[in-house]
């Protein structure tokens, strides 16, 4: 049970950090600046995680 709580906390921290990074990247884009390869990778990662979360929710809905 303790590892589940630690995992949930870690997931929330990573999610928050990713949200903040994406926010900064979006501001940079709005200013017309070029993105680095790392920033593009972060945007892709964000999209992949959103899709995985959506699939996870659908699976959980089907199981209940």
N, C-alpha and C positions, 0 to 999 in steps of 0.2 A: 504494500500500500504506500509506503514511503517513497518508493521509486516512481510510482504513478504521480504523486504530488510533485516530486522534483521534475518529472518529465513535463507536467502541465505548466509549471512555473517557467521552465526553460523555453517551452514552446511560446508562452506569452511574451517573454523577453525578446526572443528572436523575432517574433511577429511585430512587436513594437519597434525594434531597431530597423527592421525592413521597411515598415511604414514610414518612419522618419527619413530613411535614406531615399525612398521613392519620392517623398514630398520635396526633398532638396533637389532631386534630379528634375522633377517637374518644374520647379522654379527656374532652374538653369535653362531648361528648354524654352520656357516662356520668355526668357531674356534673349533667346536666339543664339545661345552658346552651343558649341559642339560637345558631344558626350564622349567620354572615354570608353574604352572597351569594357572596363569594370562596371561602369554605370549602365551600359547596355545589358551586361550580364545580370545585374541586379534587377533591371526591369523585366527581363525574361524570367528570372527566378520568381519574382513576384507573381507573374501571370501563371506560371506552372503551379505554384502553391495554391493560388485561388482555385484553379481547376481541380487539383487534388482534393482540396477541402470540399468543393461542390460534389465530387464523386463520392467522397466519404459520407457526406450528409445523405445522399441518395441511397447509399448502401444501408446506412443505419435506419432510414425510413422504411426500406423494404423489409428489414429484419424485425421491425416492431409491429 
